[in-house]
Amino acid sequence: MALIPVTRAIAIDEREIAESFTRASGPGGQHVNTTDSAVLLRFDVGGSPSLPEAVKLRLAVLAGQRL
């Protein structure tokens, strides 16, 4: 189990982060014929046992509907 440090007091287990790979979107141009990829990271703030409730609430306010 590897921990990702967030602050001195908070660390997130790497298993709490899900990653997936996709083709990146964006405008064409000079590199229009190359394959661009992107990594999508997902983290369940509400379901995380690593975050204190106060941090979860603050993240919910900051993220708004994007959460």
PDB file with one MODEL, atoms N, CA, C and O in Angstrom:
MODEL        1
ATOM      1  N   MET A   1       0.855  -1.181   0.000  1.00  0.00           N
ATOM      2  CA  MET A   1       0.000   0.000   0.000  1.00  0.00           C
ATOM      3  C   MET A   1       0.898   1.239   0.000  1.00  0.00           C
ATOM      4  O   MET A   1       1.616   1.493   0.967  1.00  0.00           O
ATOM      5  N   ALA A   2       0.851   2.004  -1.087  1.00  0.00           N
ATOM      6  CA  ALA A   2       1.619   3.238  -1.173  1.00  0.00           C
ATOM      7  C   ALA A   2       0.710   4.416  -0.860  1.00  0.00           C
ATOM      8  O   ALA A   2      -0.432   4.472  -1.316  1.00  0.00           O
ATOM      9  N   LEU A   3       1.223   5.348  -0.084  1.00  0.00           N
ATOM     10  CA  LEU A   3       0.462   6.534   0.277  1.00  0.00           C
ATOM     11  C   LEU A   3       0.975   7.733  -0.508  1.00  0.00           C
ATOM     12  O   LEU A   3       2.180   7.901  -0.700  1.00  0.00           O
ATOM     13  N   ILE A   4       0.050   8.554  -0.953  1.00  0.00           N
ATOM     14  CA  ILE A   4       0.378   9.782  -1.662  1.00  0.00           C
ATOM     15  C   ILE A   4       0.205  10.930  -0.675  1.00  0.00           C
ATOM     16  O   ILE A   4      -0.917  11.204  -0.249  1.00  0.00           O
ATOM     17  N   PRO A   5       1.293  11.610  -0.299  1.00  0.00           N
ATOM     18  CA  PRO A   5       1.165  12.708   0.668  1.00  0.00           C
ATOM     19  C   PRO A   5       0.432  13.907   0.058  1.00  0.00           C
ATOM     20  O   PRO A   5       0.715  14.325  -1.065  1.00  0.00           O
ATOM     21  N   VAL A   6      -0.511  14.443   0.825  1.00  0.00           N
ATOM     22  CA  VAL A   6      -1.254  15.634   0.412  1.00  0.00           C
ATOM     23  C   VAL A   6      -0.807  16.812   1.267  1.00  0.00           C
ATOM     24  O   VAL A   6      -0.483  17.880   0.747  1.00  0.00           O
ATOM     25  N   THR A   7      -0.792  16.615   2.568  1.00  0.00           N
ATOM     26  CA  THR A   7      -0.260  17.583   3.522  1.00  0.00           C
ATOM     27  C   THR A   7       0.581  16.794   4.518  1.00  0.00           C
ATOM     28  O   THR A   7       0.733  15.580   4.380  1.00  0.00           O
ATOM     29  N   ARG A   8       1.122  17.469   5.510  1.00  0.00           N
ATOM     30  CA  ARG A   8       1.878  16.745   6.544  1.00  0.00           C
ATOM     31  C   ARG A   8       1.002  15.775   7.310  1.00  0.00           C
ATOM     32  O   ARG A   8       1.486  14.753   7.797  1.00  0.00           O
ATOM     33  N   ALA A   9      -0.285  16.081   7.424  1.00  0.00           N
ATOM     34  CA  ALA A   9      -1.194  15.256   8.224  1.00  0.00           C
ATOM     35  C   ALA A   9      -2.091  14.338   7.398  1.00  0.00           C
ATOM     36  O   ALA A   9      -2.725  13.442   7.955  1.00  0.00           O
ATOM     37  N   ILE A  10      -2.158  14.540   6.080  1.00  0.00           N
ATOM     38  CA  ILE A  10      -3.080  13.776   5.237  1.00  0.00           C
ATOM     39  C   ILE A  10      -2.311  13.079   4.120  1.00  0.00           C
ATOM     40  O   ILE A  10      -1.484  13.686   3.440  1.00  0.00           O
ATOM     41  N   ALA A  11      -2.604  11.784   3.945  1.00  0.00           N
ATOM     42  CA  ALA A  11      -2.059  11.008   2.839  1.00  0.00           C
ATOM     43  C   ALA A  11      -3.180  10.134   2.285  1.00  0.00           C
ATOM     44  O   ALA A  11      -4.005   9.623   3.042  1.00  0.00           O
ATOM     45  N   ILE A  12      -3.209   9.967   0.983  1.00  0.00           N
ATOM     46  CA  ILE A  12      -4.253   9.198   0.308  1.00  0.00           C
ATOM     47  C   ILE A  12      -3.646   7.893  -0.184  1.00  0.00           C
ATOM     48  O   ILE A  12      -2.569   7.887  -0.780  1.00  0.00           O
ATOM     49  N   ASP A  13      -4.335   6.799   0.065  1.00  0.00           N
ATOM     50  CA  ASP A  13      -3.907   5.500  -0.448  1.00  0.00           C
ATOM     51  C   ASP A  13      -4.025   5.536  -1.970  1.00  0.00           C
ATOM     52  O   ASP A  13      -5.043   5.978  -2.503  1.00  0.00           O
ATOM     53  N   GLU A  14      -2.995   5.075  -2.668  1.00  0.00           N
ATOM     54  CA  GLU A  14      -3.018   5.124  -4.127  1.00  0.00           C
ATOM     55  C   GLU A  14      -4.159   4.303  -4.723  1.00  0.00           C
ATOM     56  O   GLU A  14      -4.571   4.557  -5.854  1.00  0.00           O
ATOM     57  N   ARG A  15      -4.673   3.327  -3.982  1.00  0.00           N
ATOM     58  CA  ARG A  15      -5.802   2.524  -4.474  1.00  0.00           C
ATOM     59  C   ARG A  15      -7.104   3.306  -4.507  1.00  0.00           C
ATOM     60  O   ARG A  15      -8.081   2.834  -5.089  1.00  0.00           O
ATOM     61  N   GLU A  16      -7.147   4.496  -3.897  1.00  0.00           N
ATOM     62  CA  GLU A  16      -8.351   5.327  -3.922  1.00  0.00           C
ATOM     63  C   GLU A  16      -8.466   6.119  -5.224  1.00  0.00           C
ATOM     64  O   GLU A  16      -9.501   6.731  -5.489  1.00  0.00           O
ATOM     65  N   ILE A  17      -7.420   6.109  -6.026  1.00  0.00           N
ATOM     66  CA  ILE A  17      -7.414   6.860  -7.281  1.00  0.00           C
ATOM     67  C   ILE A  17      -7.530   5.879  -8.436  1.00  0.00           C
ATOM     68  O   ILE A  17      -6.733   4.947  -8.550  1.00  0.00           O
ATOM     69  N   ALA A  18      -8.529   6.092  -9.297  1.00  0.00           N
ATOM     70  CA  ALA A  18      -8.721   5.252 -10.478  1.00  0.00           C
ATOM     71  C   ALA A  18      -8.209   6.017 -11.693  1.00  0.00           C
ATOM     72  O   ALA A  18      -8.475   7.209 -11.845  1.00  0.00           O
ATOM     73  N   GLU A  19      -7.482   5.331 -12.543  1.00  0.00           N
ATOM     74  CA  GLU A  19      -6.967   5.980 -13.744  1.00  0.00           C
ATOM     75  C   GLU A  19      -7.466   5.248 -14.976  1.00  0.00           C
ATOM     76  O   GLU A  19      -7.631   4.028 -14.976  1.00  0.00           O
ATOM     77  N   SER A  20      -7.700   6.018 -16.022  1.00  0.00           N
ATOM     78  CA  SER A  20      -8.052   5.436 -17.314  1.00  0.00           C
ATOM     79  C   SER A  20      -7.397   6.298 -18.391  1.00  0.00           C
ATOM     80  O   SER A  20      -7.074   7.465 -18.169  1.00  0.00           O
ATOM     81  N   PHE A  21      -7.213   5.698 -19.552  1.00  0.00           N
ATOM     82  CA  PHE A  21      -6.523   6.373 -20.643  1.00  0.00           C
ATOM     83  C   PHE A  21      -7.480   6.554 -21.807  1.00  0.00           C
ATOM     84  O   PHE A  21      -8.317   5.695 -22.083  1.00  0.00           O
ATOM     85  N   THR A  22      -7.343   7.680 -22.482  1.00  0.00           N
ATOM     86  CA  THR A  22      -8.238   7.999 -23.582  1.00  0.00           C
ATOM     87  C   THR A  22      -7.490   8.837 -24.604  1.00  0.00           C
ATOM     88  O   THR A  22      -6.384   9.311 -24.344  1.00  0.00           O
ATOM     89  N   ARG A  23      -8.087   9.010 -25.741  1.00  0.00           N
ATOM     90  CA  ARG A  23      -7.512   9.919 -26.736  1.00  0.00           C
ATOM     91  C   ARG A  23      -7.853  11.338 -26.340  1.00  0.00           C
ATOM     92  O   ARG A  23      -8.992  11.634 -25.979  1.00  0.00           O
ATOM     93  N   ALA A  24      -6.883  12.202 -26.408  1.00  0.00           N
ATOM     94  CA  ALA A  24      -7.086  13.601 -26.031  1.00  0.00           C
ATOM     95  C   ALA A  24      -7.809  14.327 -27.150  1.00  0.00           C
ATOM     96  O   ALA A  24      -7.543  14.098 -28.330  1.00  0.00           O
ATOM     97  N   SER A  25      -8.716  15.196 -26.772  1.00  0.00           N
ATOM     98  CA  SER A  25      -9.405  16.016 -27.766  1.00  0.00           C
ATOM     99  C   SER A  25      -8.774  17.391 -27.793  1.00  0.00           C
ATOM    100  O   SER A  25      -8.040  17.775 -26.882  1.00  0.00           O
ATOM    101  N   GLY A  26      -9.059  18.101 -28.814  1.00  0.00           N
ATOM    102  CA  GLY A  26      -8.518  19.442 -28.931  1.00  0.00           C
ATOM    103  C   GLY A  26      -8.458  19.851 -30.385  1.00  0.00           C
ATOM    104  O   GLY A  26      -8.791  19.064 -31.271  1.00  0.00           O
ATOM    105  N   PRO A  27      -8.037  21.071 -30.632  1.00  0.00           N
ATOM    106  CA  PRO A  27      -7.988  21.549 -32.004  1.00  0.00           C
ATOM    107  C   PRO A  27      -6.891  20.843 -32.798  1.00  0.00           C
ATOM    108  O   PRO A  27      -5.924  20.343 -32.224  1.00  0.00           O
ATOM    109  N   GLY A  28      -7.049  20.807 -34.113  1.00  0.00           N
ATOM    110  CA  GLY A  28      -6.022  20.258 -35.000  1.00  0.00           C
ATOM    111  C   GLY A  28      -4.869  21.238 -35.098  1.00  0.00           C
ATOM    112  O   GLY A  28      -4.711  22.120 -34.254  1.00  0.00           O
ATOM    113  N   GLY A  29      -4.099  21.079 -36.096  1.00  0.00           N
ATOM    114  CA  GLY A  29      -2.978  21.991 -36.266  1.00  0.00           C
ATOM    115  C   GLY A  29      -1.744  21.236 -36.692  1.00  0.00           C
ATOM    116  O   GLY A  29      -1.830  20.260 -37.436  1.00  0.00           O
ATOM    117  N   GLN A  30      -0.622  21.672 -36.233  1.00  0.00           N
ATOM    118  CA  GLN A  30       0.650  21.129 -36.671  1.00  0.00           C
ATOM    119  C   GLN A  30       0.766  19.625 -36.399  1.00  0.00           C
ATOM    120  O   GLN A  30       1.357  18.904 -37.203  1.00  0.00           O
ATOM    121  N   HIS A  31       0.224  19.150 -35.306  1.00  0.00           N
ATOM    122  CA  HIS A  31       0.348  17.742 -34.932  1.00  0.00           C
ATOM    123  C   HIS A  31      -0.956  16.977 -35.157  1.00  0.00           C
ATOM    124  O   HIS A  31      -1.284  16.071 -34.390  1.00  0.00           O
ATOM    125  N   VAL A  32      -1.694  17.334 -36.198  1.00  0.00           N
ATOM    126  CA  VAL A  32      -3.027  16.777 -36.419  1.00  0.00           C
ATOM    127  C   VAL A  32      -2.986  15.282 -36.718  1.00  0.00           C
ATOM    128  O   VAL A  32      -3.972  14.594 -36.454  1.00  0.00           O
ATOM    129  N   ASN A  33      -1.903  14.754 -37.251  1.00  0.00           N
ATOM    130  CA  ASN A  33      -1.850  13.343 -37.616  1.00  0.00           C
ATOM    131  C   ASN A  33      -1.183  12.463 -36.553  1.00  0.00           C
ATOM    132  O   ASN A  33      -0.936  11.284 -36.805  1.00  0.00           O
ATOM    133  N   THR A  34      -0.897  12.999 -35.401  1.00  0.00           N
ATOM    134  CA  THR A  34      -0.303  12.203 -34.337  1.00  0.00           C
ATOM    135  C   THR A  34      -1.394  11.767 -33.370  1.00  0.00           C
ATOM    136  O   THR A  34      -2.463  12.376 -33.320  1.00  0.00           O
ATOM    137  N   THR A  35      -1.134  10.736 -32.619  1.00  0.00           N
ATOM    138  CA  THR A  35      -2.093  10.266 -31.614  1.00  0.00           C
ATOM    139  C   THR A  35      -1.741  10.890 -30.287  1.00  0.00           C
ATOM    140  O   THR A  35      -0.652  10.658 -29.761  1.00  0.00           O
ATOM    141  N   ASP A  36      -2.634  11.669 -29.743  1.00  0.00           N
ATOM    142  CA  ASP A  36      -2.444  12.277 -28.439  1.00  0.00           C
ATOM    143  C   ASP A  36      -3.304  11.527 -27.434  1.00  0.00           C
ATOM    144  O   ASP A  36      -4.467  11.226 -27.702  1.00  0.00           O
ATOM    145  N   SER A  37      -2.739  11.235 -26.302  1.00  0.00           N
ATOM    146  CA  SER A  37      -3.481  10.506 -25.280  1.00  0.00           C
ATOM    147  C   SER A  37      -3.581  11.348 -24.017  1.00  0.00           C
ATOM    148  O   SER A  37      -2.809  12.283 -23.806  1.00  0.00           O
ATOM    149  N   ALA A  38      -4.534  10.998 -23.202  1.00  0.00           N
ATOM    150  CA  ALA A  38      -4.760  11.704 -21.944  1.00  0.00           C
ATOM    151  C   ALA A  38      -5.025  10.672 -20.854  1.00  0.00           C
ATOM    152  O   ALA A  38      -5.485   9.565 -21.130  1.00  0.00           O
ATOM    153  N   VAL A  39      -4.734  11.042 -19.639  1.00  0.00           N
ATOM    154  CA  VAL A  39      -5.016  10.193 -18.484  1.00  0.00           C
ATOM    155  C   VAL A  39      -6.127  10.861 -17.681  1.00  0.00           C
ATOM    156  O   VAL A  39      -6.031  12.040 -17.339  1.00  0.00           O
ATOM    157  N   LEU A  40      -7.166  10.113 -17.386  1.00  0.00           N
ATOM    158  CA  LEU A  40      -8.258  10.603 -16.546  1.00  0.00           C
ATOM    159  C   LEU A  40      -8.081  10.005 -15.156  1.00  0.00           C
ATOM    160  O   LEU A  40      -7.954   8.789 -15.011  1.00  0.00           O
ATOM    161  N   LEU A  41      -8.071  10.853 -14.141  1.00  0.00           N
ATOM    162  CA  LEU A  41      -7.964  10.393 -12.760  1.00  0.00           C
ATOM    163  C   LEU A  41      -9.279  10.653 -12.042  1.00  0.00           C
ATOM    164  O   LEU A  41      -9.849  11.740 -12.145  1.00  0.00           O
ATOM    165  N   ARG A  42      -9.750   9.662 -11.325  1.00  0.00           N
ATOM    166  CA  ARG A  42     -10.993   9.797 -10.557  1.00  0.00           C
ATOM    167  C   ARG A  42     -10.708   9.492  -9.094  1.00  0.00           C
ATOM    168  O   ARG A  42      -9.978   8.558  -8.761  1.00  0.00           O
ATOM    169  N   PHE A  43     -11.308  10.309  -8.230  1.00  0.00           N
ATOM    170  CA  PHE A  43     -11.134  10.162  -6.793  1.00  0.00           C
ATOM    171  C   PHE A  43     -12.470  10.428  -6.127  1.00  0.00           C
ATOM    172  O   PHE A  43     -13.060  11.490  -6.326  1.00  0.00           O
ATOM    173  N   ASP A  44     -12.954   9.487  -5.345  1.00  0.00           N
ATOM    174  CA  ASP A  44     -14.239   9.607  -4.656  1.00  0.00           C
ATOM    175  C   ASP A  44     -14.025  10.333  -3.335  1.00  0.00           C
ATOM    176  O   ASP A  44     -13.675   9.718  -2.327  1.00  0.00           O
ATOM    177  N   VAL A  45     -14.238  11.640  -3.347  1.00  0.00           N
ATOM    178  CA  VAL A  45     -14.013  12.459  -2.157  1.00  0.00           C
ATOM    179  C   VAL A  45     -14.904  12.001  -1.012  1.00  0.00           C
ATOM    180  O   VAL A  45     -14.429  11.800   0.106  1.00  0.00           O
ATOM    181  N   GLY A  46     -16.178  11.838  -1.285  1.00  0.00           N
ATOM    182  CA  GLY A  46     -17.126  11.463  -0.232  1.00  0.00           C
ATOM    183  C   GLY A  46     -16.870  10.088   0.353  1.00  0.00           C
ATOM    184  O   GLY A  46     -17.151   9.858   1.529  1.00  0.00           O
ATOM    185  N   GLY A  47     -16.346   9.172  -0.440  1.00  0.00           N
ATOM    186  CA  GLY A  47     -16.116   7.817   0.021  1.00  0.00           C
ATOM    187  C   GLY A  47     -14.705   7.553   0.527  1.00  0.00           C
ATOM    188  O   GLY A  47     -14.379   6.427   0.904  1.00  0.00           O
ATOM    189  N   SER A  48     -13.883   8.567   0.537  1.00  0.00           N
ATOM    190  CA  SER A  48     -12.490   8.379   0.940  1.00  0.00           C
ATOM    191  C   SER A  48     -12.357   8.288   2.463  1.00  0.00           C
ATOM    192  O   SER A  48     -12.791   9.193   3.175  1.00  0.00           O
ATOM    193  N   PRO A  49     -11.763   7.208   2.964  1.00  0.00           N
ATOM    194  CA  PRO A  49     -11.506   7.125   4.400  1.00  0.00           C
ATOM    195  C   PRO A  49     -10.283   7.939   4.823  1.00  0.00           C
ATOM    196  O   PRO A  49     -10.030   8.103   6.017  1.00  0.00           O
ATOM    197  N   SER A  50      -9.528   8.447   3.854  1.00  0.00           N
ATOM    198  CA  SER A  50      -8.286   9.168   4.142  1.00  0.00           C
ATOM    199  C   SER A  50      -8.501  10.640   4.476  1.00  0.00           C
ATOM    200  O   SER A  50      -7.644  11.270   5.096  1.00  0.00           O
ATOM    201  N   LEU A  51      -9.640  11.187   4.069  1.00  0.00           N
ATOM    202  CA  LEU A  51      -9.882  12.620   4.261  1.00  0.00           C
ATOM    203  C   LEU A  51     -10.776  12.886   5.459  1.00  0.00           C
ATOM    204  O   LEU A  51     -11.798  12.221   5.624  1.00  0.00           O
ATOM    205  N   PRO A  52     -10.410  13.845   6.294  1.00  0.00           N
ATOM    206  CA  PRO A  52     -11.305  14.263   7.387  1.00  0.00           C
ATOM    207  C   PRO A  52     -12.575  14.904   6.819  1.00  0.00           C
ATOM    208  O   PRO A  52     -12.569  15.438   5.710  1.00  0.00           O
ATOM    209  N   GLU A  53     -13.647  14.845   7.581  1.00  0.00           N
ATOM    210  CA  GLU A  53     -14.930  15.397   7.117  1.00  0.00           C
ATOM    211  C   GLU A  53     -14.815  16.880   6.763  1.00  0.00           C
ATOM    212  O   GLU A  53     -15.432  17.323   5.793  1.00  0.00           O
ATOM    213  N   ALA A  54     -14.048  17.649   7.517  1.00  0.00           N
ATOM    214  CA  ALA A  54     -13.906  19.082   7.229  1.00  0.00           C
ATOM    215  C   ALA A  54     -13.288  19.306   5.853  1.00  0.00           C
ATOM    216  O   ALA A  54     -13.669  20.239   5.145  1.00  0.00           O
ATOM    217  N   VAL A  55     -12.350  18.469   5.476  1.00  0.00           N
ATOM    218  CA  VAL A  55     -11.707  18.584   4.162  1.00  0.00           C
ATOM    219  C   VAL A  55     -12.696  18.201   3.063  1.00  0.00           C
ATOM    220  O   VAL A  55     -12.742  18.847   2.017  1.00  0.00           O
ATOM    221  N   LYS A  56     -13.481  17.158   3.297  1.00  0.00           N
ATOM    222  CA  LYS A  56     -14.488  16.747   2.319  1.00  0.00           C
ATOM    223  C   LYS A  56     -15.495  17.867   2.067  1.00  0.00           C
ATOM    224  O   LYS A  56     -15.862  18.131   0.922  1.00  0.00           O
ATOM    225  N   LEU A  57     -15.937  18.521   3.134  1.00  0.00           N
ATOM    226  CA  LEU A  57     -16.897  19.613   2.991  1.00  0.00           C
ATOM    227  C   LEU A  57     -16.286  20.785   2.219  1.00  0.00           C
ATOM    228  O   LEU A  57     -16.941  21.379   1.363  1.00  0.00           O
ATOM    229  N   ARG A  58     -15.042  21.107   2.523  1.00  0.00           N
ATOM    230  CA  ARG A  58     -14.372  22.213   1.836  1.00  0.00           C
ATOM    231  C   ARG A  58     -14.210  21.897   0.349  1.00  0.00           C
ATOM    232  O   ARG A  58     -14.434  22.764  -0.496  1.00  0.00           O
ATOM    233  N   LEU A  59     -13.827  20.679   0.028  1.00  0.00           N
ATOM    234  CA  LEU A  59     -13.700  20.282  -1.379  1.00  0.00           C
ATOM    235  C   LEU A  59     -15.039  20.349  -2.104  1.00  0.00           C
ATOM    236  O   LEU A  59     -15.096  20.736  -3.271  1.00  0.00           O
ATOM    237  N   ALA A  60     -16.116  19.973  -1.417  1.00  0.00           N
ATOM    238  CA  ALA A  60     -17.446  20.012  -2.024  1.00  0.00           C
ATOM    239  C   ALA A  60     -17.837  21.448  -2.361  1.00  0.00           C
ATOM    240  O   ALA A  60     -18.432  21.705  -3.407  1.00  0.00           O
ATOM    241  N   VAL A  61     -17.502  22.380  -1.476  1.00  0.00           N
ATOM    242  CA  VAL A  61     -17.810  23.784  -1.727  1.00  0.00           C
ATOM    243  C   VAL A  61     -16.969  24.312  -2.888  1.00  0.00           C
ATOM    244  O   VAL A  61     -17.485  25.008  -3.763  1.00  0.00           O
ATOM    245  N   LEU A  62     -15.681  23.984  -2.896  1.00  0.00           N
ATOM    246  CA  LEU A  62     -14.793  24.468  -3.949  1.00  0.00           C
ATOM    247  C   LEU A  62     -15.142  23.899  -5.310  1.00  0.00           C
ATOM    248  O   LEU A  62     -15.101  24.622  -6.306  1.00  0.00           O
ATOM    249  N   ALA A  63     -15.487  22.613  -5.377  1.00  0.00           N
ATOM    250  CA  ALA A  63     -15.758  21.959  -6.646  1.00  0.00           C
ATOM    251  C   ALA A  63     -17.152  22.241  -7.174  1.00  0.00           C
ATOM    252  O   ALA A  63     -17.366  22.247  -8.386  1.00  0.00           O
ATOM    253  N   GLY A  64     -18.101  22.472  -6.284  1.00  0.00           N
ATOM    254  CA  GLY A  64     -19.471  22.744  -6.708  1.00  0.00           C
ATOM    255  C   GLY A  64     -20.050  21.558  -7.466  1.00  0.00           C
ATOM    256  O   GLY A  64     -19.970  20.424  -6.993  1.00  0.00           O
ATOM    257  N   GLN A  65     -20.628  21.805  -8.633  1.00  0.00           N
ATOM    258  CA  GLN A  65     -21.280  20.755  -9.416  1.00  0.00           C
ATOM    259  C   GLN A  65     -20.287  19.830 -10.116  1.00  0.00           C
ATOM    260  O   GLN A  65     -20.672  18.773 -10.616  1.00  0.00           O
ATOM    261  N   ARG A  66     -19.021  20.217 -10.154  1.00  0.00           N
ATOM    262  CA  ARG A  66     -18.020  19.358 -10.795  1.00  0.00           C
ATOM    263  C   ARG A  66     -17.682  18.138  -9.946  1.00  0.00           C
ATOM    264  O   ARG A  66     -17.052  17.198 -10.432  1.00  0.00           O
ATOM    265  N   LEU A  67     -18.092  18.147  -8.692  1.00  0.00           N
ATOM    266  CA  LEU A  67     -17.781  17.032  -7.785  1.00  0.00           C
ATOM    267  C   LEU A  67     -18.690  15.853  -8.046  1.00  0.00           C
ATOM    268  O   LEU A  67     -18.575  14.825  -7.378  1.00  0.00           O
TER     269      LEU A  67
ENDMDL
END
